[in-house]
Amino acid sequence: MSEDPYEVLGVKREATQEEIRRAYRRLARKLHPDLNPGDRSAEERFKKVSAAYDILGDAEKRARFDRGEIDASGAERPQPQPGYYRDFAGAGGFEGAHPYASDAGFADLFESDELLAELFGRRRAGAGGARVRMRGADLHGRLSLTFLEAVNGTTKRLTLPDGSTVDVTVPPGTRDGQVLRLRGKGAPGLGGGPAGDLLVEVEVGEHRHFTRRGDDIHLDLPISLAEAVLGGRVEVPTPGGPVMMTVPKGANTGTVLRLRGRGVRRPDGTQGDAYVTLRVVLPEKPDPELEAFVARWAAGKAHNPRAGMEA
C-alpha cells in the first residue's frame, strides 16, 4: 500500500501548492540517484518522493486525492478514468501508476516549466476523447564533467527521472555550457507520436594546471635554475599525456613555448596547440654553493632587471 503523500513530503494537509513544490524540490535534490550513487535507500526514497509529488504537485489530483477519488498511487477509485498523462505513459516504457508517469515529476526535476505547460496543453487537447498524435516534449538535464573528460571525450551514464539510465557520448572538445541532444530520449509522444529529445547541458570543472582558450591549452611549467641557464629536455603534462619539450639556454620566467597539436581536438580532426609559460623556481632550502657563486658573480650584480620601469 502506498504511503500517504503528505507524510512522504513532510508537509501538512493545509500546505499551499508552493510549500509542496519547495518540499519536493528540496528532497529531490537531496535524494537524486546521481548524487547518491549506489545508495539503494536514497533511490527508493527518491521514487516515493516523486510519486507523492505526482499527486500533490497537481492541484486537481490533490483535490481528487483529498476527496478519496484516487489513492496514494494515483489509481482511480473504483476504476481508472481517461484523460491523464499516465494513460499514455506505456508507450514510453512505463507500467501502471509509475511515480514518474506524470508531467509534474519531469517538469520539476529537470526545471522545465515549458514542459509542464506543454503536457497540460496536450491533456486539454485530448480531453474530448479524440486521440491526438503529437511529438513528445523535450526533457532537459545537466551533466557534470571534469576538465579532461570534456577535452578528451568520454561516455557518462545519466539517470533519468523514471530511474532508467542512458549513456551519453561526450565528444572530444566539448565546451562548458554546450548542450548535447539525445534524439528520442525525451518524453513519450501522444497517440503514437514520436518521443521528444533529451537535451543535456554540460558543466565543465576547472583543472589545477590547465586553462582552455578556444581550442588551445595554456599552462605554467616550473623549471629549475640549472634548466633555465643551461637548457635541456623536460617533461610537460598535456591533456593527452606527458610529452618531452626542449627548454632553450637562457630561458626566463615568462618565456612561452608552443607545443603544436597538443591542444583541444576539433570536430574536423585537427587540434589546437599547448602554450607553456616557464616559471624559474629556486630550491626551497638555501644552497650555500649557489649563494657563494652569486656573491662573486660580478655580471649578475651589474644586471638590473627593473631597468625601464621608472614612472
C-alpha angles and dihedrals in degrees: 000000000000118000122248105274092218090058092045092055093038096235134129121251091247093053117132121245089252091053089050091049092051092048092051095047091049093052095041092054091048097047104033111133092234089063094043106041112189094006103128092180092056090046092053092047089048090056092048092049091050091048091050092050090048086066104034099034090066110067091207094050091044091054091048090049091050089051091050094245093124131025129233091275092054094252117145123250113252096355138347120277122213126245103063127117094239089064087070096038093092089074088065097049099268121131130206119330095345112183091238099044092107141078094241097061095051095043098052099041093050094036094234113143088173090063091052092050092047094051092048088051090053091049091054091046092056097041092096091064099254112127108236118203107218137159115253119255122261116253123215128213141159131236124196117214134181117240093255094046089056095045098043099032127239145182118253130186115230123197114224124213092260091058095255121123135226129195112234116205108214110200120220113270096031111166132220109269094020115142119224116204120214105192117221094009096104131087116322118260125248125246092007095313120149121271120258126243132265111234112200119194113208123224113195121201126219126261124226093227109020133065124186125224110178105308094335127095121217127196141163116236121199114219131183125249090250091053090048095049100037101027123219147157117302134178116247125195116229132174089258095049138283120316134184120250133185117236109205121230113270094024114168139201107281095030108139121211125187127222106198118223095008096109133081120326114242127215090254091058097255122117137219123237135260117235115205119199112200121225117191109219124191121213114279092231120057114260112214092200092053092046091051091050094049091047092060096035102110096181091053092053091050093052114097110193090183096060112133095026094108114132 
